[in-house]
């Protein structure tokens, strides 16, 4: 069933002019569900649901709210999910996590700082990337470029954007538009990626990514994610100027990003099985292309321009 109520969307930010006095909205600690998609260049995509059911747990002597997870289910309950660790918020509006899920692992002896909603423009925060095998961390830094506000259900909330990762958004009281536990920024180890589709709190829709038909995508049938398996032909790659041919397409939009994550090309390709990219004016380097269809996980890959 298509969701027609769009309280907040990823692609249509409507920022307020501080029409009411700002008051910080705490991160949820109960009765909250995040619906998102996770995919990797090395493994099939997964429809994830995360939830806080107002249960506590102790990890290394610290109290967290239990975080539950289930995969490829249209709903999440304590019976069909498992506890994967916990989330907590401190008095400084910082959100910490100690979890283990998919390719993103927090060792039991270490927690990570997911969000800091007390940052100012120009501040930096570590961005963690975990190694799938050893669970060791590498890190770089997010730089806060802009902090704006948006009205959600009669509350004013901050929205954080980042200079070096412009597609990342932190929404106060909701989390990361790339996914609740996603470590922000570019692709993680192994080419992992994720998108937050919906977030509910107390059964109220607080966030909706309108690139999808609904909170449960149309290809999740009987709790099984049915995903396309397109074998895209891309040639020549590397390309030495001239044109790049994309064939066997069943997508609506083509996007090309440079090494800094900046969108350099965007074309509508609906109804076409082939697309030709003029690469003659592209600066030599490594680019990422994304082929997008509403309601389905984007197909992406690397294009080398020499």
N, C-alpha and C positions, 0 to 999 in steps of 0.2 A: 504494500500500500504506500503510495507516495505521500511524503510529509509535505504539507502545504503551509505549516506555520514556521516561519523563519525569524526567530528572535534575534539571531546573531549569525552571520556567515563569515567564512574565511575570506571570500573574494569581494565582499561588499561591506567594508568598514564604514560605519557612519559615526564619526566622532562628535562628541558633544562639545559645547562651548562652556562647560562647567556651569550648567544651568541650575545645579543645586550644589550645596556644600559637600565637598568630598569627604568621605569617611571610609577608611580601609575595610575591604571585604576579606575576611579570613579564608584561608584555604579549607575546603570541605574536610570534615573528619567523620562523616557518617552519611548514609542514605544517598550515595552518589555513584554514578556509573559513567564510565568513559568507553565509547565505542570507536574503534580505530582499525586501520589496516596496516599491517607490517609486511614488507616484502624485501627480498634480497636477490642479488644476481646469482647467488649460489643455492637458493632453496625456494620452494613454492611460497606464494603469498598466504598470509593467515589473517583471518578476521578475529581480532582480539576484543575481549571485553574485560575491563577492570572495574572493581567495585570496592567501596568501603561500607561495611555493614555495622559500624559502630562497635567493633570488638578490639580490645587491646591486646598487645603482645610485648614481651620483654626481649630485647636483643642487646646483648652485652650490657645488661643493666639499665638500658634506656627504654622508656615506654614509647611505643609506636601504635598507630592505628593499623590493624591488620589490612593488608592489601590483597584482594582476591583476584584471580585470573581464570578465564576460560577461553578456549579457542574454537572458532567456527560454530558457535551457538548463537541463536537469535536473541537469547536472554541469558542473564546470569543470576544464579541463586547459590546459596551456601552449599547446596547438594551437588551442583554440576561444576563447581569451581574448586580451586585449591588456593591456600594461602601461600604467597610467594615472598613474604617479608612484610615490611611496614613503611609507613610514611608519617612524618611528624612535622609540626610547625612550631618555631620558637617565638619568643616575645618580640623579636626583631623582624618579623615577617619573612623569615627564611624557612624554606621547605626542604627537609632532608629525607633521604630514602635509603633503605637497606633491603635490596631485593635481588631476585634471580629470575630472569625471564628471557627466553630466546637467546639472542646474541648479546644481550646487555646484562652483565653479571656484576653484582656487588659482593665481594668476599664478605664472609660473616664477621670478619674483624674490622671492617671498614664501612662507613656510611659515606654517601656523597651528598653534596649540596645541589639539589635539583633547580631550585629557584631562589632568587633574592628579590622580593618585591619592594625592598627599601633602597634599591639602587637609584642613582641619579644619572642624567645624561653625561656621557664621557667616562663613566665607571666601567670597570672590567670585571668579569667573572670567569672562573675556570670552566671549560667545556670538557667533559670527560668522554673518553672513548675506551671501551673495554675490549680486551683480547678474548675471543671466544674460547680459546683453548686454555690459556693460563690464568685468565681473569685478572691479568695485570693491566694497569691503567696508563694511558698516555693522555696528554691534555694540551689544548691550546686555550685561547681566551676569546670570549665574546666581548665586544665593545658596544655599550649602549649608545645608540645614535639618537633615538627619539623616544619620548614618553608622552603619550596622548591619553585621552579618556574616551570612554564609550558608555552609554546607558544600557544596562541590562536589567530588566525587571525592576525598574525604578531605583536602581543603585548605580552610582558612578564608579567605574572601575578603570584602573590604569592598563594601558596596552604598551608593551615594551617592544621596540624594534632595534635591530643590531646592525652596526656599520658593516661588519665583515661577513654577515650571513643575513642578507635582506629578506629572505623568505621565512625566517624564524620570527614567530610572534609569541610573546608571553602575555596571557590574559589573566589579570588578577582574579583569584577565586575560581579559576578554571584550569590553568596550566598552559602547556605548550601546544600550539596549533599543529605541531608535527607528532604529537602523541604524549600522553601523560608522562611516561618515563623515558622519552627519547632524549638523548644527551645534547640536543640542540646543534644548530649549525649545519655542516655539510654531511655527506654520507659517512656512516660509521664504518668500522672495520668490516671488510667483506662486501661492501656495497649495500649495506642495510639502509632501509628508509621506512618511513611511517607517516600516516596522516590521521589526525583526529577527525572523525566524522561527526559525532554527536557527544554532548555531555549533558546528563540529567542530574538534577539535585532535587531530592524529595519529589520525584516523579515529574518535575517541571523541566522542560527543555530549555537549557541555558545557552547552548551553542549548537550550531548546525552548519556544516560545510555543504554549500549548495552545489558543489560539483557532483554530489551523489543524489540519487532519487529518494533516499530515505536513510534512517539510521541503520537499518539492516539492508545492505545492498541487494539488488534484485537477483544476483547470482549466488546468494546463500540459500540453498534449497535443502530442506530437511536436515539442517545443521551441517551441511557440507558446502564448502566454498567452491563454486564452479567458476573457473578462471580461464580466460583465453590462452591459447598456446600458439601464438603467432611466431613464425620463423621469418623475421624481417631480414631482407637482403639489403645490405648497405655497401656500395662500391662506387669508386675506389676508396679505400680507407687503409692507410693514410691517403690524403689527397694533396696534390701539388698544384693548387689553384684549379680553376675550371669548375666543374660541376660534380656533385655527389648525388647518386641515385638511391632512392629508398623504394623498395618494391615489396609486394605482398602485404599491403596496408589495409587495415579495417579500423581506422581511427578518425577522429574529428579535428584534432589540432596538432600541429608540429611546433615544438619550442626548442631553441638552441641556447645554451648557457655557456659563458666563457669560464676560464679557470677560477675566476673570482666570484662565480655564481650570478653574474649579471646576465639578464635576458638580452640576447643580441638579435634573435629572429623569432617571429611568431607568425605562423601561416595557418589558415583554415584549409583542411584537406578532406573535408567530409565528402563521401561519395567517390573518392579517388583511391585506386589501388597502388598508384605510383606517385612519387613526389620527387622533384629535382631541385636541389639546393645549389644556388650560385655561391661558391666558396671563393671566388676570385678576389673579393675585397676583405676577406677574413684575415686577421692577424695570425701568423703561425702560432700554434699552441694546441693544447688539449681542450676539447669542448665536450659538453654533455648534451645529447639530444633526448627529448621526451616526446613520446607519441601518446596522445591523451584521448580517451573516450569517457564521457560522463557515466559514472557509476561503475567503472572498471579501473583496475590498477594501471597506472601509466607504464608503458614499456620504455625503457631507457637504455642508453649505451654511450660509449665514448667515440668521438670522432677526432682524428688527428689531422691537423692542417699543417703542412710543411712548406 
